[in-house]
Amino acid sequence: MKKMNKYVLLSQRLAAEIQSGHYRAGDRLPSENELASYFGLSRQTVRQALSQLAEQGLITRRQGSGSIVNAGADHVLTRQRSYTVAVITTYIGEYIFPDIMRGIEQVLNLNQYAPLISATRNRVDSERRILLNCLDRLPDGLIVEGTKTALPNPNIDLYQKLYNLGIPTVFINGFYPDLPEPIFVVADDRQGGRDATNLLIRKGHTQIGGIFKSDDIQGHRRYAGFIQAMRDAGVALNDDRILWYTTENRSAVLSNYALSALEDCTAVVCYNDEVALQVTNLMRTAHRKIPEDLAVVSFDNSYYSEVSPIGITSFTCHKEQIGTLAAQKLLALINGQPQQSTLLPWTMVERESV
């Protein structure tokens, strides 16, 4: 996990001091040399931090005069709190999201905050409408499950506007790499992909297929762990055994191509339990037995893994903890306390499918 850059920590520290009234409109910040000496940083790091504050509209850097706090900057940062948090997920009442929401709501309720809940249904146009609404309502912060995080996102400008207004964002499950130093709480998907594949290799499988989601960063990272485990074990990777799908075409891709892609496989790593359940049903129609003919492993340990005719071995990450940590980090950011991102480990729940 990448640590937050020192210049970001310094810019957050100085922004918090403007928020607290330590520096007011018209005040001159300490010089680059003074800040570098006081915080034990290089002048280049200090210069980057001041540039970030200038980009946010908090200060103006004047040749020969130093860095001056802008008129209105302290007003923006100290605007009256609404005690609301926008919670933006792809879906609300489905799959793993109720558990995540429970963790978020417990922390927010304990701190007298109310969640404003919206769902994008994994559409960037819906995400944009929701973010524009946030710019009108100005919540104190956002908890966001990114939409199609493996693709360039057209809404980065709105996230930046919210950040410039002093409204922080914490991402869950996935995040946007194009944002500068995003704060997130996510499962360690590389490790998960590696562990799921190694489980199958330990059980003697060498003809292993994979089904991954192409428009979310989680799918790419699980695939990265998958190929690392194959490479480390000296197991050949066959492109014909790998399927990629998107939010919109999952059912069609699996229905039309899964049986042929997995025809000579003895095992498969599935992106999640929903995919794994569809695969097990397809195998039954083809009179292939699980796990005798095809071992199946997936992710999320959701109810799909339990209601399947064959219990699906699934890797789980504490879903409520994701929500709890995200809410805790967001409230800390609202209070001017720098935060770092968190990767959570996967653990295996083994059932009959392997």
Secondary structure in CASP SS format (residue, H / E / C, confidence):
PFRMAT SS
TARGET T0000
AUTHOR 0000-0000-0000
METHOD secondary structure of the structure
MODEL  1
M C 1.00
K C 1.00
K C 1.00
M C 1.00
N C 1.00
K H 1.00
Y H 1.00
V H 1.00
L H 1.00
L H 1.00
S H 1.00
Q H 1.00
R H 1.00
L H 1.00
A H 1.00
A H 1.00
E H 1.00
I H 1.00
Q H 1.00
S H 1.00
G C 1.00
H C 1.00
Y C 1.00
R C 1.00
A C 1.00
G C 1.00
D C 1.00
R E 1.00
L C 1.00
P C 1.00
S C 1.00
E H 1.00
N H 1.00
E H 1.00
L H 1.00
A H 1.00
S H 1.00
Y H 1.00
F H 1.00
G C 1.00
L C 1.00
S C 1.00
R H 1.00
Q H 1.00
T H 1.00
V H 1.00
R H 1.00
Q H 1.00
A H 1.00
L H 1.00
S H 1.00
Q H 1.00
L H 1.00
A H 1.00
E H 1.00
Q C 1.00
G C 1.00
L C 1.00
I E 1.00
T E 1.00
R E 1.00
R E 1.00
Q C 1.00
G C 1.00
S C 1.00
G E 1.00
S E 1.00
I E 1.00
V E 1.00
N C 1.00
A C 1.00
G C 1.00
A H 1.00
D H 1.00
H H 1.00
V H 1.00
L H 1.00
T C 1.00
R C 1.00
Q C 1.00
R C 1.00
S C 1.00
Y C 1.00
T E 1.00
V E 1.00
A E 1.00
V E 1.00
I E 1.00
T E 1.00
T C 1.00
Y C 1.00
I C 1.00
G C 1.00
E C 1.00
Y C 1.00
I C 1.00
F H 1.00
P H 1.00
D H 1.00
I H 1.00
M H 1.00
R H 1.00
G H 1.00
I H 1.00
E H 1.00
Q H 1.00
V H 1.00
L H 1.00
N H 1.00
L H 1.00
N C 1.00
Q C 1.00
Y C 1.00
A E 1.00
P E 1.00
L E 1.00
I E 1.00
S E 1.00
A E 1.00
T C 1.00
R C 1.00
N C 1.00
R C 1.00
V H 1.00
D H 1.00
S H 1.00
E H 1.00
R H 1.00
R H 1.00
I H 1.00
L H 1.00
L H 1.00
N H 1.00
C H 1.00
L H 1.00
D H 1.00
R H 1.00
L C 1.00
P C 1.00
D C 1.00
G E 1.00
L E 1.00
I E 1.00
V E 1.00
E C 1.00
G C 1.00
T C 1.00
K C 1.00
T C 1.00
A C 1.00
L C 1.00
P C 1.00
N C 1.00
P C 1.00
N C 1.00
I H 1.00
D H 1.00
L H 1.00
Y H 1.00
Q H 1.00
K H 1.00
L H 1.00
Y H 1.00
N H 1.00
L C 1.00
G C 1.00
I C 1.00
P C 1.00
T E 1.00
V E 1.00
F E 1.00
I E 1.00
N C 1.00
G C 1.00
F C 1.00
Y C 1.00
P C 1.00
D C 1.00
L C 1.00
P C 1.00
E C 1.00
P C 1.00
I E 1.00
F E 1.00
V E 1.00
V E 1.00
A E 1.00
D C 1.00
D H 1.00
R H 1.00
Q H 1.00
G H 1.00
G H 1.00
R H 1.00
D H 1.00
A H 1.00
T H 1.00
N H 1.00
L H 1.00
L H 1.00
I H 1.00
R H 1.00
K C 1.00
G C 1.00
H C 1.00
T C 1.00
Q C 1.00
I E 1.00
G E 1.00
G E 1.00
I E 1.00
F E 1.00
K E 1.00
S C 1.00
D C 1.00
D C 1.00
I H 1.00
Q H 1.00
G H 1.00
H H 1.00
R H 1.00
R H 1.00
Y H 1.00
A H 1.00
G H 1.00
F H 1.00
I H 1.00
Q H 1.00
A H 1.00
M H 1.00
R H 1.00
D H 1.00
A H 1.00
G C 1.00
V C 1.00
A C 1.00
L C 1.00
N C 1.00
D H 1.00
D H 1.00
R H 1.00
I E 1.00
L E 1.00
W E 1.00
Y E 1.00
T C 1.00
T C 1.00
E C 1.00
N C 1.00
R H 1.00
S H 1.00
A H 1.00
V H 1.00
L H 1.00
S H 1.00
N H 1.00
Y H 1.00
A H 1.00
L H 1.00
S H 1.00
A H 1.00
L C 1.00
E C 1.00
D C 1.00
C C 1.00
T C 1.00
A E 1.00
V E 1.00
V E 1.00
C E 1.00
Y C 1.00
N C 1.00
D H 1.00
E H 1.00
V H 1.00
A H 1.00
L H 1.00
Q H 1.00
V H 1.00
T H 1.00
N H 1.00
L H 1.00
M H 1.00
R H 1.00
T H 1.00
A C 1.00
H C 1.00
R C 1.00
K C 1.00
I C 1.00
P C 1.00
E C 1.00
D C 1.00
L C 1.00
A E 1.00
V E 1.00
V E 1.00
S E 1.00
F E 1.00
D C 1.00
N C 1.00
S C 1.00
Y H 1.00
Y H 1.00
S H 1.00
E H 1.00
V H 1.00
S C 1.00
P C 1.00
I C 1.00
G C 1.00
I C 1.00
T E 1.00
S E 1.00
F E 1.00
T E 1.00
C C 1.00
H C 1.00
K H 1.00
E H 1.00
Q H 1.00
I H 1.00
G H 1.00
T H 1.00
L H 1.00
A H 1.00
A H 1.00
Q H 1.00
K H 1.00
L H 1.00
L H 1.00
A H 1.00
L H 1.00
I H 1.00
N C 1.00
G C 1.00
Q C 1.00
P C 1.00
Q C 1.00
Q C 1.00
S C 1.00
T E 1.00
L E 1.00
L E 1.00
P C 1.00
W C 1.00
T E 1.00
M E 1.00
V E 1.00
E C 1.00
R C 1.00
E C 1.00
S C 1.00
V C 1.00
END
